[in-house]
Amino acid sequence: MTTTPEDFHAVLHALRVWDTDLPSFDPDSAPEAPLPLFRDWFAHAAKAGQTEPHTMALATADPDGRPDVRTVMLHEADEHGWHFASHSGSAKGRQLAARPEAALGFYWPAVGRQVRVRGEVHAATPQESRADLAVRSRGALAAALTGHQSEVLGSREELAAASSQAWERAGREPDAPAPTWTLYLLRPREVEFFQGDPERRHVRLRYRRDPADAATWVRELLWP
């Protein structure tokens, strides 16, 4: 079945946004730093039934400054920053090596909330990266062992064969090395919290590091 342009247009414009009760957010009650608020919002979204709240958009730029974006999983959020992982030889790995800056975007439509994070990205040590992979599933290890992320694939059969071998090795050798698997840490410079409002009076609260004191966060409201 092929969707016609008319069908696509009808479906697109019939969609509604936030056709549900949304939580309130008083920015005056927000903490001094963004991490506690992020953790609260993350847990609230999960309890509200948001599917895969740990998925996030990761935006990078190539050496020529052209933007790129994809969806990855959050591995941790702590006092050091926001953690995610990938292969160092993948497109995003190469882009981060050339331009170690990135932006993250979380969208939780179940509660009408977004969180945006911008900052410098640092690669963890091989030991830290392997420790991160060690607590993942057998499937995560198999994917890491399959490798070749972002490279041109000759056929689906080629992928199936490589994946089968990787799954077998992951089961037989749970500590198998995956040299290109890299844990990344985004150290936030700015974090913005967005609470949607049915009347479009959205609340946007931005945290940004004080230029005079990197340990201090400046909080400011933004027009929606």
DOTOR-489552 format. One record per residue: residue number from 0; residue in three letters; x, y, z of N, C-alpha, C in turn. Coordinates in steps of 0.05 Angstrom, whole numbers, plus 32768, in hexadecimal, padded with zeros to 4 digits. Each point is the difference from the previous one (the first is absolute). Layout:
BEGIN
NUM  ALA  X  Y  Z  X  Y  Z  X  Y  Z
...
END
This chain:
BEGIN
0  MET  8011  7FE8  8000  7FEF  8018  8000  8012  8019  8000
1  THR  7FFA  8012  7FEE  800E  8019  7FFE  7FEF  8017  800A
2  THR  800B  8010  8012  7FF2  8017  800B  8002  8017  7FEC
3  THR  7FE9  800A  7FF8  8000  8017  7FED  8007  8019  800E
4  PRO  8009  8015  7FF2  8005  801A  800D  7FE7  800B  800E
5  GLU  7FE8  7FFA  7FF5  7FE8  800A  800C  7FFA  7FF1  801B
6  ASP  8005  7FE6  8000  7FFD  7FF1  8019  8014  8009  8015
7  PHE  8018  8004  7FF7  8015  8009  8013  7FF8  801B  800C
8  HIS  7FF7  8012  7FEF  7FF8  801B  800A  7FE9  7FFE  8013
9  ALA  7FEC  7FEF  7FFA  7FE9  7FFD  8011  8007  7FF5  801C
10  VAL  8012  7FEB  8000  8009  7FF4  8019  8010  8014  8010
11  LEU  8012  800E  7FF3  8011  8013  800E  7FF0  8016  800E
12  HIS  7FED  800B  7FF1  7FF1  8017  800B  7FE9  7FF8  8012
13  ALA  7FFB  7FE6  8003  7FEC  7FF6  8012  800C  7FFB  801C
14  LEU  801A  7FFF  8002  800D  7FFA  8019  7FFD  8017  8014
15  ARG  7FFE  7FF8  8019  7FFD  8014  8016  8018  7FFD  8013
16  VAL  8007  8016  800C  8016  8000  8013  7FF6  8003  801C
17  TRP  800B  7FEF  8012  7FFA  8001  801C  7FE2  8000  8006
18  ASP  7FF2  7FED  7FF3  7FE3  7FFD  8005  7FFC  7FF0  8019
19  THR  800B  800A  8016  7FFE  7FF3  801A  8006  8014  8016
20  ASP  7FFC  7FF8  8019  8007  8012  8016  801F  8001  8003
21  LEU  800A  8018  8002  801D  8003  8003  8007  8009  801C
22  PRO  8017  7FF8  800A  8009  8009  801A  8006  801E  8000
23  SER  8000  800C  8017  8008  801C  8003  801D  8001  8007
24  PHE  800C  8017  7FFC  801C  8004  8007  8004  801D  8009
25  ASP  8008  8003  8019  8006  801A  800B  801E  8004  8000
26  PRO  800A  8011  7FED  801D  8003  7FFF  800C  800D  8019
27  ASP  7FF0  800E  800F  800B  800C  8019  8008  7FEB  8015
28  SER  7FF5  7FE8  7FFC  8007  7FEA  8013  8016  7FEF  7FF6
29  ALA  800B  8007  7FE9  8015  7FEF  7FF4  801A  8001  8011
30  PRO  800F  7FEB  8000  8019  7FFF  8010  8015  8012  7FF4
31  GLU  8016  8004  800E  8016  8012  7FF7  800F  7FF4  7FE8
32  ALA  8000  7FE6  7FFD  800F  7FF3  7FEB  7FED  7FEF  7FEF
33  PRO  8006  7FFA  7FE7  7FED  7FF2  7FEF  7FFE  7FE2  8005
34  LEU  8015  7FF3  800A  8000  7FE3  8002  7FE8  7FF5  8012
35  PRO  7FFC  800B  8018  7FE9  7FF6  8010  7FE5  8003  7FF1
36  LEU  7FFD  8016  7FF2  7FE6  8004  7FF1  7FFE  7FEC  7FEA
37  PHE  8016  7FFB  7FF2  7FFF  7FEC  7FEA  7FF9  7FE4  800B
38  ARG  800C  7FF9  8016  7FFA  7FE6  800C  7FE2  7FFE  8008
39  ASP  7FF6  8015  800C  7FE3  8001  8007  7FEE  7FFD  7FE8
40  TRP  8006  8010  7FEB  7FF0  7FFF  7FE8  8002  7FE5  7FF2
41  PHE  8018  7FF4  8000  8004  7FE6  7FF3  7FEF  7FEB  800F
42  ALA  8002  7FFF  801A  7FF1  7FEC  8010  7FE2  8005  7FFC
43  HIS  7FF7  8019  8000  7FE4  8006  7FFC  7FF6  7FF6  7FE5
44  ALA  800F  8005  7FEB  7FF8  7FF7  7FE6  7FFE  7FE2  7FFE
45  ALA  8013  7FF1  800D  7FFF  7FE3  8000  7FE7  7FF6  800E
46  LYS  7FFA  800C  8018  7FE9  7FF8  800F  7FE6  8007  7FF2
47  ALA  8001  8014  7FEF  7FE8  8009  7FF2  7FFB  7FEE  7FE7
48  GLY  8011  7FED  7FFB  7FFC  7FEE  7FEA  800F  8007  7FE6
49  GLN  8012  8013  8002  800E  8008  7FE8  8012  7FE8  7FF7
50  THR  7FFD  7FF9  7FE7  800F  7FEA  7FF5  801D  8008  7FFB
51  GLU  8013  7FF0  800A  801C  8005  7FFC  8009  801D  8005
52  PRO  7FFC  8009  8018  8007  801C  8007  801E  8004  7FFF
53  HIS  8010  7FEB  7FFF  801D  8002  7FFF  800B  8004  7FE4
54  THR  7FEE  7FFF  7FEC  800A  8006  7FE5  8002  801E  7FFC
55  MET  8013  8009  7FF0  8005  801D  7FFD  800C  8005  7FE4
56  ALA  7FFB  8017  7FF6  800D  8008  7FE7  801B  800B  8006
57  LEU  8014  7FF7  7FF1  801C  800A  8003  8007  800F  7FE6
58  ALA  8006  8019  8003  8007  8011  7FE9  801E  8006  8001
59  THR  800D  7FFC  7FE9  801C  8006  7FFD  8004  800F  7FE6
60  ALA  8019  8007  7FFA  8006  800D  7FE7  8019  7FF3  7FF4
61  ASP  8001  7FFE  7FE6  8018  7FF5  7FF3  8016  8015  7FFE
62  PRO  8017  7FF9  7FF6  8016  8013  7FFF  7FFA  8019  7FEF
63  ASP  7FEC  7FFE  7FEE  7FF9  8018  7FF0  7FE9  8010  800D
64  GLY  7FF8  7FF8  8018  7FEB  800E  800E  7FE4  7FF8  7FF9
65  ARG  7FFD  7FEC  7FF0  7FE5  7FF7  7FF9  7FF4  7FEF  8016
66  PRO  7FE7  8006  8008  7FF4  7FF2  8017  7FF8  7FE4  7FFA
67  ASP  7FFF  7FF0  8015  7FF7  7FE4  7FFD  7FF1  7FF9  801A
68  VAL  7FED  7FEE  7FFF  7FF1  7FF9  8018  7FF7  7FE3  7FFE
69  ARG  7FFE  7FF3  8017  7FF6  7FE5  8002  7FF6  7FFB  801C
70  THR  7FF3  7FE9  8004  7FF5  7FF9  801A  8013  7FEC  800E
71  VAL  8007  8006  8019  8011  7FED  800F  7FF3  7FFD  801C
72  MET  800D  7FF0  8011  7FF6  7FFB  801A  8011  800E  8015
73  LEU  7FF3  800A  8014  800E  800C  8017  800A  7FE9  8012
74  HIS  8019  8000  8007  800B  7FEC  8012  8002  8009  801D
75  GLU  8002  801A  8004  8001  800A  801B  7FFE  801F  7FFF
76  ALA  7FF8  800B  8016  8000  801D  8004  8008  8005  801D
77  ASP  8018  800B  8003  800B  8005  801B  800E  801B  8002
78  GLU  800E  8004  8015  800D  801A  8004  8015  8006  7FEB
79  HIS  8009  7FEC  7FF1  8013  8004  7FEB  7FF3  8008  7FE6
80  GLY  7FE8  7FF7  7FFB  7FF2  8007  7FE8  7FEE  7FEA  7FF6
81  TRP  7FF9  8001  7FE6  7FEE  7FED  7FF4  8011  7FEC  7FF0
82  HIS  7FFB  7FE6  8004  8011  7FEB  7FF4  7FF1  7FF1  7FEA
83  PHE  800E  7FFA  7FEB  7FF6  7FEF  7FEA  8018  7FF1  7FF4
84  ALA  7FFA  7FED  7FEE  8016  7FF0  7FF5  7FFC  7FFB  7FE3
85  SER  8016  7FFB  7FF2  7FFF  7FF9  7FE4  801B  7FF5  7FF7
86  HIS  8003  7FF9  7FE7  801A  7FF8  7FF6  8010  8019  7FF8
87  SER  8019  8001  8007  8011  8017  7FF9  8003  8003  7FE2
88  GLY  7FFD  7FEB  7FF1  8002  8002  7FE3  7FE6  8005  7FF1
89  SER  7FEA  8003  800F  7FE7  8006  7FF3  8000  801D  7FF7
90  ALA  7FEB  8008  7FF2  7FFD  801C  7FF7  8001  8013  8018
91  LYS  7FF1  7FFA  8014  7FFF  8012  8017  801B  8000  800F
92  GLY  800C  7FE8  8001  801A  7FFF  800E  8015  8011  7FF1
93  ARG  8001  7FFE  7FE6  8013  8011  7FF1  7FF9  801D  8002
94  GLN  7FE7  8007  8000  7FF8  801C  8003  8007  800B  801B
95  LEU  7FFD  7FF0  8015  8006  8009  801B  801F  8003  8003
96  ALA  800F  7FEF  7FF2  801D  8002  8002  8009  801A  7FF3
97  ALA  7FF3  8008  7FEA  8007  8019  7FF2  7FF5  8019  800D
98  ARG  7FE8  7FFE  800A  7FF2  8016  800D  7FF3  7FF6  801A
99  PRO  800E  8001  8016  7FF5  7FF5  8019  7FEB  8011  800E
100  GLU  7FEC  8007  7FF1  7FE8  800E  800B  7FE7  7FF2  7FF6
101  ALA  7FEC  7FFF  8011  7FE7  7FF3  7FF7  7FE8  800C  800F
102  ALA  7FE9  7FF8  7FF7  7FE7  8008  800D  7FEE  7FE7  8003
103  LEU  7FF2  7FFE  8016  7FEE  7FEA  8005  7FE3  800B  8001
104  GLY  7FED  7FF0  7FF7  7FE4  8008  8002  7FEF  7FE9  8009
105  PHE  7FF2  8004  8017  7FED  7FED  800A  7FE4  800B  7FFB
106  TYR  7FEE  7FEF  7FF7  7FE4  8008  7FFC  7FEE  7FEB  800C
107  TRP  7FF0  8008  8013  7FEE  7FEE  800E  7FE3  8009  7FFC
108  PRO  7FF4  7FF9  7FEA  7FE5  800A  7FF9  7FEA  7FF8  8014
109  ALA  8005  7FEA  800F  7FEB  7FF8  8014  7FFC  8015  8015
110  VAL  8014  8011  8005  7FFE  8015  8014  8005  801C  7FF4
111  GLY  8003  8001  7FE5  8004  801A  7FF3  801A  800E  8008
112  ARG  8015  7FF0  8004  8019  800C  8009  8018  7FFA  7FED
113  GLN  8012  8013  7FFF  8019  7FFD  7FF1  8017  8009  8012
114  VAL  8017  7FF4  7FFB  8019  8009  800D  8015  8001  7FEB
115  ARG  800E  8017  7FFF  8016  8003  7FEC  801A  8005  8010
116  VAL  8015  7FF3  7FF7  801A  8002  800D  8015  8006  7FEB
117  ARG  8012  8013  8006  8015  8007  7FEE  801B  8001  800F
118  GLY  8015  7FF7  7FF4  801A  8002  800D  8016  7FF2  7FF2
119  GLU  8017  7FFF  800D  8018  7FF2  7FF5  7FFD  7FE2  8006
120  VAL  800B  7FF0  7FED  7FFF  7FE3  8003  801D  7FF5  8003
121  HIS  8003  7FEE  8013  801A  7FF3  8005  7FFD  7FE2  7FFF
122  ALA  8013  7FF3  7FF4  8000  7FE3  7FFF  800C  7FF4  8019
123  ALA  7FF3  7FEC  800B  800A  7FF2  8018  8018  7FEF  7FF8
124  THR  800E  7FF6  8014  8016  7FEE  7FFC  7FF6  7FE5  7FF5
125  PRO  8012  7FF0  7FF4  7FF8  7FE5  7FF7  7FF5  7FEF  8017
126  GLN  800C  8003  8017  7FF7  7FF1  8018  7FE4  8008  8008
127  GLU  7FFA  801A  8000  7FE5  800A  8007  7FEC  7FF8  7FEB
128  SER  8008  8000  7FE7  7FEE  7FF8  7FEB  7FF9  7FE3  8002
129  ARG  8014  7FEF  8006  7FFB  7FE3  8002  7FEF  7FFA  8018
130  ALA  8004  800F  8016  7FEF  7FFC  8018  7FE3  8008  7FFA
131  ASP  7FFC  8014  7FF0  7FE5  8008  7FF8  7FF3  7FE9  7FF0
132  LEU  800E  7FF5  7FED  7FF5  7FEB  7FF0  7FFB  7FE6  8010
133  ALA  8010  7FFC  8015  7FFE  7FE8  8010  7FE5  7FFE  800E
134  VAL  7FF3  8016  8006  7FE7  7FFF  800E  7FE8  8001  7FED
135  ARG  8005  8000  7FE6  7FEB  7FFF  7FEC  7FF8  7FE3  7FFA
136  SER  7FED  7FFD  7FEF  7FF6  7FE5  7FFA  8012  7FF1  7FED
137  ARG  7FFB  7FE7  7FFC  800F  7FF0  7FED  7FFC  800C  7FE4
138  GLY  7FE8  800A  7FFA  7FFB  800C  7FE6  8011  8019  7FFC
139  ALA  8004  8010  8015  8011  8017  7FFD  801C  7FF9  7FFA
140  LEU  800A  7FEB  800D  801B  7FF6  7FFB  8002  7FF5  7FE3
141  ALA  7FEC  7FF1  7FF8  8000  7FF5  7FE5  8000  8017  7FEB
142  ALA  7FF1  8014  8005  8000  8017  7FED  801B  800D  7FFF
143  ALA  800C  8003  8018  801B  800D  8001  8015  7FEF  7FF1
144  LEU  7FFD  7FE5  8003  8013  7FEE  7FF3  7FFB  7FFF  7FE2
145  THR  7FE8  8004  7FF7  7FFA  8000  7FE3  800F  8017  7FF2
146  GLY  8000  8017  800D  8010  8017  7FF7  7FF7  800B  7FE5
147  HIS  8012  800E  7FF2  7FFC  800C  7FE6  7FEA  8014  7FFF
148  GLN  7FF9  800C  8017  7FE9  8013  8000  8005  8017  7FED
149  SER  7FEC  8007  7FF0  7FFF  8016  7FED  800F  7FF9  7FE6
150  GLU  800D  7FE9  7FFE  800E  7FF9  7FE7  7FEB  7FF5  7FEC
151  VAL  8007  8001  7FE7  7FEE  7FF5  7FEB  7FFD  7FE2  8003
152  LEU  7FE7  7FF6  7FFF  7FFB  7FE3  8003  7FFA  7FF4  7FE5
153  GLY  800E  7FEA  7FFA  7FFC  7FF4  7FE6  7FE5  7FF2  7FFC
154  SER  7FF7  7FF3  8016  7FE6  7FF2  7FFE  7FF6  7FFA  801C
155  ARG  7FE7  7FFA  8003  7FF4  7FF8  8019  800B  7FE5  8009
156  GLU  8007  7FEF  7FED  800B  7FE6  8007  801B  8004  800E
157  GLU  8010  8013  7FF6  801A  8006  800D  7FFC  8008  801D
158  LEU  7FEC  8011  8005  7FFA  8009  801B  7FF7  7FE8  8011
159  ALA  7FEF  7FEF  7FF5  7FF5  7FE9  800F  8017  7FEE  8009
160  ALA  8013  7FFB  7FEE  8016  7FEE  8006  8012  800C  8016
161  ALA  8007  8019  7FFD  8011  800D  8014  7FF2  8002  801B
162  SER  7FE6  8006  8000  7FF1  8002  8019  7FFE  7FE5  800E
163  SER  7FFC  7FEA  7FF0  7FFE  7FE6  800C  801A  7FF8  800E
164  GLN  8016  8006  7FF3  801A  7FFA  800C  8004  8011  8019
165  ALA  7FF8  8019  7FFF  8003  8011  8018  7FEF  7FF7  8017
166  TRP  7FE7  7FF7  7FFB  7FEF  7FF6  8015  800C  7FE7  800D
167  GLU  800A  7FEE  7FEF  800C  7FE8  800A  8018  8006  8011
168  ARG  8011  8013  7FF8  8018  8007  800F  7FF8  800E  801A
169  ALA  7FEB  8011  7FFF  7FF7  800E  8018  7FF7  7FED  8016
170  GLY  7FF3  7FEA  7FF7  7FF8  7FEC  8013  8016  7FF0  800B
171  ARG  8014  7FFA  7FEF  8017  7FEF  8008  8015  8010  800F
172  GLU  8002  801A  7FF9  8016  8011  800B  7FF4  801B  8009
173  PRO  7FF3  8000  8017  7FF2  8019  8009  8013  8017  8006
174  ASP  801A  7FFA  8002  8013  8016  8004  8010  8006  7FE7
175  ALA  7FF5  7FF9  7FE9  800E  8004  7FE7  8006  801E  7FFC
176  PRO  8018  8007  7FF7  8006  801C  7FFB  7FF2  800B  7FE8
177  ALA  7FF7  8019  8002  7FF4  800E  7FE9  800F  801B  7FFE
178  PRO  8017  8000  7FF3  8012  8017  8002  7FF4  801B  7FF7
179  THR  7FEE  8000  7FEE  7FF5  801A  7FF6  7FE9  800A  8011
180  TRP  7FF5  7FEF  8011  7FE9  8008  8011  800A  8016  8013
181  THR  7FF3  8017  8000  8009  8017  800F  7FEA  800C  8010
182  LEU  8005  8005  8019  7FED  800F  8011  8007  801D  7FFE
183  TYR  7FEB  8010  7FFB  8004  801D  7FFD  7FF2  800F  8017
184  LEU  800B  8017  8008  7FF5  8010  8015  7FFC  801C  7FF5
185  LEU  7FE7  8009  8001  7FFA  801C  7FF8  7FFF  8011  801A
186  ARG  8012  8012  8003  8000  8012  8017  7FF0  8019  7FF9
187  PRO  7FEA  8004  800E  7FEC  8014  7FF7  800A  801D  8005
188  ARG  7FFB  8010  7FEB  8004  801D  8002  7FE5  800E  8003
189  GLU  7FEC  7FF4  7FF3  7FE5  800B  8002  7FED  7FE8  8002
190  VAL  7FEB  8003  8010  7FEB  7FEC  8002  7FE5  800F  8001
191  GLU  7FEF  7FF9  7FEE  7FE5  800E  7FFF  7FEA  7FEC  8005
192  PHE  7FED  8008  8010  7FE8  7FF0  8007  7FE8  800E  7FF4
193  PHE  7FF0  7FF0  7FF2  7FE8  800B  7FF2  7FE8  7FF1  8009
194  GLN  7FED  800E  800B  7FE6  7FF4  8008  7FEA  800B  7FEE
195  GLY  7FF4  7FEE  7FF0  7FEB  8008  7FEE  7FE7  8008  800E
196  ASP  7FF1  8012  7FF3  7FE7  800A  800B  7FEB  8000  7FE9
197  PRO  7FE8  7FF5  8005  7FEB  7FFF  7FEB  7FFA  801B  7FF4
198  GLU  8003  8015  800F  7FFA  801B  7FF6  8019  800D  7FF5
199  ARG  8015  7FF0  7FFC  8019  8009  7FF4  800F  8014  8012
200  ARG  7FFA  8000  8019  8010  8011  8013  8015  7FEE  800C
201  HIS  8011  7FF5  7FEF  8014  7FED  8009  8014  800D  8013
202  VAL  8009  7FF0  8013  8014  8009  8013  801B  7FF6  7FF6
203  ARG  8013  8012  7FFC  801B  7FF9  7FF9  8014  800B  8014
204  LEU  800E  7FEE  800D  8014  8008  8014  801B  7FF7  7FF7
205  ARG  8012  8013  7FFD  801B  7FF9  7FF7  8014  8004  8016
206  TYR  8011  7FEC  8003  8018  8002  8012  8018  8004  7FEE
207  ARG  8011  8013  8007  801A  8002  7FF2  8015  8007  8014
208  ARG  8018  7FF5  7FFA  8016  8004  8013  8008  801E  8001
209  ASP  8005  8009  8017  8009  801C  8004  801C  8002  7FF4
210  PRO  8004  8013  7FED  801B  8003  7FF4  8016  8006  8015
211  ALA  7FF8  800D  8016  8014  8007  8015  8005  7FE9  8014
212  ASP  7FEE  7FEC  8000  8003  7FEB  8013  7FF2  7FE7  7FF5
213  ALA  800F  7FEE  7FF5  7FF5  7FE9  7FF2  7FF0  7FED  8012
214  ALA  8004  8003  801B  7FF1  7FEF  8013  7FE4  800B  8006
215  THR  7FFB  8018  7FF6  7FE6  800E  8006  7FEF  8000  7FE7
216  TRP  7FE6  7FFB  8004  7FED  8000  7FEA  7FEF  8019  8001
217  VAL  7FFC  800D  7FE9  7FEE  8016  7FFE  7FE6  7FF6  7FF5
218  ARG  7FEA  8007  800D  7FE5  7FF7  7FF7  7FF2  8017  7FF4
219  GLU  7FF2  7FFB  7FE9  7FF1  8015  7FF3  7FE9  7FF4  7FF0
220  LEU  7FEA  800E  8000  7FE8  7FF8  7FF0  8004  800A  7FE4
221  LEU  7FF4  7FF0  7FED  8001  8008  7FE4  7FE3  8002  7FF5
222  TRP  7FFD  8012  7FED  7FE6  8001  7FF3  7FFB  7FE6  7FF0
223  PRO  7FE7  7FF6  8000  7FFB  7FE7  7FF1  8002  8005  7FE2
END
